Structures are given as C-alpha cells and as structure tokens.
Amino acid sequence: MDLKETDILGSSIDQHWYYASKAAATKRLLGDTPIKKFSMSVPAPGFLPTTC
C-alpha cells in the first residue's frame, strides 16, 4: 500500500477487496500466532519511510 492509496481510500481501506483478501489470507495462514517481527518488502521503486 502506498500513501496515495491510503489517501484515496481513507477509513474504508479495510473494506477494499484487495486489502481485505490479503488480511483474510494472512489470518488463515498465521491464525493467532503473535507477531514478533515485521519485515517490509518493496517489489518496485516507491516510498520507503525512514522510520522502518
């Protein structure tokens, strides 16, 4: 997700088919496993916050 998508979709982003399907697949895969680490993968040139 990039900043433009966040601005365009706003608070309804969790209802967008793409992000909702990614969230559902992640929940099916991980279940209730606690997340201890986070890895960010950028497949194409884009905005990468300096706080990562």
Backbone bond lengths (Angstrom), bond angles and torsions (degrees), N, CA, C in turn:
res aa  C-N    CA-C-N  psi(-1)  N-CA   C-N-CA  omega(-1)  CA-C   N-CA-C  phi
1 M - - - 1.433 - - 1.522 107.20 -
2 D 1.297 115.82 137.50 1.458 118.06 176.52 1.524 110.02 -113.00
3 L 1.312 115.24 175.76 1.456 119.61 -175.70 1.524 112.59 -63.60
4 K 1.337 117.61 -34.10 1.464 120.21 178.43 1.522 110.70 -62.85
5 E 1.332 116.65 -42.92 1.462 119.69 -179.84 1.515 111.00 -63.92
6 T 1.311 117.09 -40.41 1.462 120.87 177.79 1.519 110.53 -61.74
7 D 1.328 117.23 -43.45 1.463 120.93 179.24 1.526 111.69 -65.40
8 I 1.330 116.89 -42.29 1.463 121.13 -176.85 1.523 111.42 -68.69
9 L 1.331 117.16 -47.37 1.458 120.83 -174.92 1.520 113.42 -83.68
10 G 1.329 116.67 -25.94 1.459 120.54 177.93 1.513 112.95 56.35
11 S 1.323 116.36 -138.30 1.468 120.92 -175.96 1.525 113.22 -72.19
12 S 1.338 118.42 -10.41 1.466 120.59 179.24 1.529 112.21 -90.42
13 I 1.330 117.24 10.08 1.455 120.40 -176.63 1.526 111.87 -60.24
14 D 1.332 117.94 -32.16 1.462 120.24 -179.90 1.527 112.33 -72.32
15 Q 1.323 118.13 -10.12 1.460 122.11 177.57 1.528 112.55 -98.26
16 H 1.331 117.92 -8.31 1.461 121.41 179.64 1.521 108.77 -68.68
17 W 1.324 117.56 135.79 1.470 121.77 -173.56 1.522 112.90 -55.45
18 Y 1.317 118.22 -39.36 1.461 121.37 -175.94 1.524 111.47 -67.14
19 Y 1.324 116.31 -49.73 1.456 120.16 -177.66 1.526 111.38 -73.57
20 A 1.321 117.21 -33.83 1.469 120.01 176.77 1.528 110.84 -65.78
21 S 1.338 117.52 -40.12 1.462 120.12 179.72 1.529 111.14 -70.05
22 K 1.332 117.64 -36.76 1.471 120.40 176.52 1.525 110.49 -64.77
23 A 1.313 117.20 -41.95 1.464 120.93 179.34 1.527 110.76 -64.84
24 A 1.334 117.07 -42.11 1.470 120.72 179.78 1.529 111.00 -64.66
25 A 1.321 117.16 -42.52 1.468 120.85 179.00 1.527 110.76 -64.40
26 T 1.311 116.87 -40.62 1.463 120.72 179.13 1.522 110.64 -64.32
27 K 1.342 116.91 -41.29 1.464 120.46 178.38 1.522 111.18 -65.46
28 R 1.340 116.97 -39.69 1.472 119.59 177.45 1.525 110.93 -64.29
29 L 1.314 116.69 -39.70 1.460 121.48 -177.49 1.526 111.89 -72.27
30 L 1.328 117.26 -46.08 1.459 121.57 -174.31 1.520 114.50 -93.70
31 G 1.325 117.56 -23.45 1.462 120.17 -177.16 1.517 110.66 61.30
32 D 1.340 114.92 -130.74 1.473 120.42 -179.34 1.521 112.46 -97.54
33 T 1.330 117.02 16.88 1.458 121.18 179.54 1.525 109.62 -60.80
34 P 1.344 116.88 125.66 1.471 118.12 178.61 1.532 110.97 -68.25
35 I 1.302 115.97 140.92 1.462 121.20 179.23 1.515 108.41 -89.39
36 K 1.332 116.22 118.78 1.462 120.99 -178.46 1.518 112.21 -104.85
37 K 1.324 116.03 -25.37 1.460 120.41 -179.87 1.520 109.06 -136.68
38 F 1.311 115.62 155.75 1.449 121.34 179.92 1.522 108.39 -131.24
39 S 1.310 116.10 130.65 1.453 120.91 178.29 1.516 109.04 -120.36
40 M 1.326 116.52 134.44 1.454 120.63 -179.15 1.520 108.99 -107.80
41 S 1.321 115.64 127.20 1.457 120.69 179.64 1.523 108.98 -117.76
42 V 1.309 116.02 128.73 1.467 121.22 -179.53 1.507 108.05 -118.17
43 P 1.349 117.93 106.76 1.453 120.79 -176.00 1.525 114.74 -75.24
44 A 1.296 116.99 -14.83 1.470 120.84 -178.24 1.524 108.58 -143.15
45 P 1.311 117.37 162.82 1.461 118.53 177.30 1.517 111.13 -56.81
46 G 1.299 115.92 136.49 1.465 119.47 -179.73 1.507 110.64 -170.20
47 F 1.299 116.02 -170.34 1.445 122.54 -178.97 1.515 110.04 -80.19
48 L 1.309 117.70 125.81 1.459 122.48 176.98 1.529 107.55 -124.05
49 P 1.329 116.02 112.09 1.474 119.00 -178.31 1.526 111.38 -59.99
50 T 1.290 116.42 146.48 1.456 120.68 -179.58 1.514 112.08 -75.50
51 T 1.338 117.99 -8.98 1.464 120.91 -178.82 1.514 112.62 -88.50
52 C 1.323 118.64 0.94 1.474 121.16 -179.46 1.502 111.33 -73.90
